[in-house]
């Protein structure tokens, strides 16, 4: 079972978001616009309009950190999710303004705050996953919410080789609930190469929420399956 990343550790899939395929693949629709914001920091900006390369670099790093944290924050619920979305949007706006003004101090400041923001989101996600793991440990069989979860695979060509899947969780009950979901990633031979647990909180009755599940190990090809799901 994957150990949640600590606040200071940047997940491999997040690092992949800085690669050539970054803007070509918005893993979550909710993070697509944020991730696309980082594309504004293209190499051409270094020579157009007299923008300092140092400003471009700092603003680009801030944008990517904000976008990747927003994608990860799909697991959070309620006020935490809203705060993460708002924080990411604000950081992206500030990064764009710093680039436009070629303001070194502003770009450096937003870069530092984006790193802190990413660490904060990571810490919240670690807590959510720990709670989800505990819930699954007490589940019977496949859990009580397997029918509430559907899975859409993400091609590894879009994630720099890291296995990923989009989970759509729909609360079929009349009361708000938390969800814990176990996803197994298998290689082309059918062998399980990684097991991931994700959790999301405060899903309202009838609400449909999209959550990203991803692994730490690069693979050539993969398939994903929801093995257990617990509503609690």
N, C-alpha and C positions, 0 to 999 in steps of 0.2 A: 504494500500500500504506500502511495507516495507521501512522503513527509512534507508538510506545508513549508513553503519558503519563509524565512525570517524577514523582518522588516527591512534589513539592510541588503538582502540578497535579491538580485534581479533575475527573474526566472528566464531560462533559456528561450522560451517562446517570446518573451518580451524583447530579448536581445535580437531575436530574428526579425522583429518589427523594424529594426533599423537597417536591415539588409535590402538588396535590390528589389525584393518582392513586397516591400512594406506597403506601398499604396496600391499595389495590384491586388492585394487580398485584404479586405476588411472582414475579419472573421465574424464579427457581430454587426448586424445592421445598425444597432444603436451606437456603435463606436466608429462607423464608417466615416462620418463627417469629421470626427475628431482626428482620425488617423490621416485623412486626406489633408488636413491642415498642415501636417508636417511636410507634405510634398512641396509647399511653397518655398522651403529652404533648398532649392535646387542649386547645383553648382554654378548655373548661369548668374545667380544673384551676386556672386563674388566679383563680377565684372560689370554689372549693370547698375547704374545709378550711384556709383561710388560707395556702395555698402561694404563695410569692413568685413573681411573673411572671419574675423574673430566674433563679430556680432552674429553673422550667419550661423556659425558653428554653435554658439551658445543658444541662440533662439531655436535652432533645429533640434538640439538635444532636449530643450525644454518641451517643445511640441511633441516629440516622440514619447518622452516620459509621461506626459499628460495623457496622450492618446492611448498608450499601452495600459496605463493604470485604469483608464475609463473602461477598456475592454475587459480587464480582469474584474472590475467592480460590478459586473453583471451578476455576480453571486450575492451581492449585498441587497438588502431590502429596505423598504421604508425610507426613513430620514437619512440613513447612511448612503443609500443609493442616490438619493436626490442631491445630497451634499457632494458626492463624488462627481456627479455629472456637472453640477454647477462649478465646482472647483476646476475641473478639466477645461470647461469652456472658457472660464476666466483666464486661466493660464495661457491657453492658446491665443486668446485675444491680445493679452499683454505681450506675448512673444512676437506676434505679427506687428504690433505697434513698435516694438523695439527694433525689429528689422527695418521697418519703413523709415524710422528716424535715424537708423544706424547709431543707436545709443548703446554704447558699451556697458555702462553701469546698469542700465535697465535690463539689458539682455542677460548680464551676469546674475542679477538679482532674481529674475524669473527662472533662470536655469537652476539656481540653488533652491528656490521654493518648489519647483517642479520635482526635484529629487526628493525633497522632504514629503511632498504630497504622495509620490509613488510609494515611498516607504510606509506612510501612514495607511494607505489603502491596502498594502501588502499585509500589514499587521492585522487589520480588520478581517481580511480574507482568511488569514491563518486561524483566527479565533472561530470564524464561521465553519471552516473545514474540521477543526477539532470537535466542535459541537456535532457536526454531521457524522463524523466517525463514531462518536459515542452513541448517537441515535441508531446507527446501522448495527452496531455491536449488540444492541438489545432487540433488533428486529427478528421476526420469525420468518424463515424461508426467504422469499424474494421481497418481503416487506409488504406494507399495506397500500402502496401508492404506485405500483408498477404501471398501471393503466393511465396514470396522470402524466406520464413522461413519454415524449417521443424524441427520437434522435435523428439528426442529420449529420452525416459524415463530412469532414473537410479534407480535401485532397492534400497530401503532404507536399505537393508541388507548390501549394499556396502558403505553406508555413515553414519553409526551409527545412522540411524533413521531420518536423515534430508532429506527432499524432494529435489530432484535435477533433472535437465533435461539438455540435451545437445542440443543446438540450432545450426542448420547449416543455415547460412545466405548467400545467393547468390545474388549479385547485378546484376539484369537483365537489367539494363539500360546501356547507353553508356557514362555515366559520374560518377565520384566518388561521393559517398553519405555516409551520416551517417544513422544509423538505431536505432530505439527505439522499443523494443518489450515487451509486457506485457504477462506474463505467470501466469495462475491460477493453483494452486495445490489443488486437491480435495482429501477427505478421501474416505474410502471404501463405504460410504453411498452416495457419490456423492456431498456432501456439500463442498463448497470452504473454505479451511482452511487458505489459504495464497495467496496473490497476490504479484508478484515480477516484477519489471521493470528493464530491463538491456539495455545497449546501447553500441554500438561500432561505431567507427568513421573511416572516410577515407577508406571505402571499395571501391576498384577499380572496374571499369567495368568488369563484368564477374568473379570477385574474389569470392571465396567461403571461408567463415570464420566460425570457430567453437567457440561458446561462451557458457559458463556455466551459468545456472540460478539455484539458490538454495534458500531455505527458512531458516527461523530462528527457526521454531518450529518442534520438533521431532514428528513423526507420525508413526503409525504401518504399514500403507500401504498408497500409494498415486497414483494418476494419474495426469498428467500434460497436459495442453492445451494452445496453443498460442491463446490469445483472440484478441489482437490488434497488429499491426506492422506498423510503420510509417517510410518511407524513406524521408530524408530531407537534 
